[in-house]
Every structure is written in structure tokens, then in C-alpha cells.
Amino acid sequence: LMMIHHDMPALADHNRRSLTEASYGVIMQPLVHAAQAAIDRGEIRPINPHTVAGGFLSLLEGNTIAARAGFGHDLRLMMDASLDMIIGGLRRDQRPG
């Protein structure tokens, strides 16, 4: 995401379009498809899969920015914790036992 804000504005329009399409296909599209498949299987609630994918990428990018700024600990641990929050949520397990 940082590349989109910092580098892409300097590219010619046709190069920017080409890079946008290529990056969408390898970064965003697989996440959109995975979110839609999870919705279809009833594993996650119905929500716009593009929103899920964008939120997922934004959270992970935020970890990178925080780590570079010295606000986080180990980047790998931050990424693992973020993935755990996305998949497992923040609520404590309420099941007995």
C-alpha cells in the first residue's frame, strides 16, 4: 500500500494502470476470492469480500509502518497477532472447559 501512495503517482498513466491491474491480480484478488469462499461455506458472516480483503491488507500494512517507526515489537509477532485477531476475534472463548 505504501507503494501506491509514494511511487505510483510518479509513473506514467499507462504504466500505473498496468501495475495496478497486475498487483490487484496477485495481492487483492486471492484475498477477495478467499473471503467469498468463506462466506459461501458459512464460515464468516456475509460481508463485502473486497472490504474484508482491503481491511486485511490495511491492518498488515499498519504493522509494517508501526514496526518501522519503532512502535511495535517484532514484526513477525505483530503479523501473527493481527492474523489471530482477524481469524479468532478478540473475545474470550466462552465455551465451558
Secondary structure per residue as TSV (DSSP state, phi and psi in degrees):
chain	resnum	aa	ss	phi	psi
A	1	L	-	360.0	-32.4
A	2	M	H	-62.7	-36.2
A	3	M	H	-60.5	-38.1
A	4	I	H	-61.1	-40.5
A	5	H	H	-82.4	-33.2
A	6	H	H	-99.6	-40.5
A	7	D	T	-99.7	-39.6
A	8	M	G	-65.0	-33.0
A	9	P	G	-59.8	-23.4
A	10	A	G	-81.8	-10.9
A	11	L	S	-81.4	154.3
A	12	A	-	-65.4	153.0
A	13	D	H	-53.2	-47.0
A	14	H	H	-66.3	-35.6
A	15	N	H	-69.6	-39.0
A	16	R	H	-63.6	-43.8
A	17	R	H	-62.6	-44.0
A	18	S	H	-63.6	-44.3
A	19	L	H	-68.0	-36.9
A	20	T	H	-62.5	-46.2
A	21	E	H	-63.8	-43.1
A	22	A	H	-65.8	-44.3
A	23	S	H	-69.2	-34.9
A	24	Y	I	-61.2	-42.5
A	25	G	I	-65.9	-30.8
A	26	V	I	-102.7	-17.5
A	27	I	I	-109.7	-58.2
A	28	M	I	-80.9	-46.0
A	29	Q	H	-57.5	-44.2
A	30	P	H	-61.5	-35.7
A	31	L	H	-69.4	-39.7
A	32	V	H	-61.8	-45.3
A	33	H	H	-63.6	-41.5
A	34	A	H	-65.0	-41.5
A	35	A	H	-64.3	-44.0
A	36	Q	H	-64.0	-39.9
A	37	A	H	-63.8	-40.2
A	38	A	H	-66.3	-36.9
A	39	I	H	-64.3	-47.7
A	40	D	H	-60.4	-34.0
A	41	R	T	-83.4	-5.3
A	42	G	T	79.3	16.0
A	43	E	S	-80.4	-29.3
A	44	I	S	-130.8	158.8
A	45	R	-	-68.7	156.1
A	46	P	-	-63.8	120.8
A	47	I	-	-154.0	153.6
A	48	N	-	-58.8	118.3
A	49	P	H	-64.5	-25.5
A	50	H	H	-68.3	-35.8
A	51	T	H	-66.6	-42.0
A	52	V	H	-60.0	-49.7
A	53	A	H	-62.7	-45.7
A	54	G	H	-64.0	-41.3
A	55	G	H	-64.3	-41.5
A	56	F	H	-59.1	-51.1
A	57	L	H	-64.0	-38.6
A	58	S	H	-64.1	-43.0
A	59	L	H	-62.5	-45.4
A	60	L	H	-65.9	-39.0
A	61	E	H	-64.6	-37.6
A	62	G	H	-60.6	-37.0
A	63	N	H	-61.3	-42.9
A	64	T	H	-62.6	-44.9
A	65	I	H	-63.4	-45.3
A	66	A	H	-61.9	-42.1
A	67	A	H	-64.7	-41.7
A	68	R	H	-65.4	-32.2
A	69	A	H	-82.9	-5.5
A	70	G	T	85.5	12.3
A	71	F	-	-87.3	-16.3
A	72	G	S	-113.0	177.5
A	73	H	S	-95.2	-137.5
A	74	D	-	-63.6	125.7
A	75	L	H	-59.0	-41.0
A	76	R	H	-61.6	-42.4
A	77	L	H	-64.2	-38.5
A	78	M	H	-64.5	-42.1
A	79	M	H	-65.1	-43.5
A	80	D	H	-60.4	-44.1
A	81	A	H	-64.8	-38.7
A	82	S	H	-65.6	-43.5
A	83	L	H	-62.6	-40.7
A	84	D	H	-62.2	-40.2
A	85	M	H	-63.9	-41.4
A	86	I	H	-65.8	-47.5
A	87	I	H	-76.5	-46.7
A	88	G	H	-97.8	-14.2
A	89	G	-	79.3	-175.1
A	90	L	S	-107.4	-16.2
A	91	R	S	-69.6	147.5
A	92	R	-	-69.1	150.3
A	93	D	-	-66.2	121.5
A	94	Q	-	-93.4	1.2
A	95	R	S	-72.2	142.2
A	96	P	-	-67.8	150.9
A	97	G	-	106.2	360.0
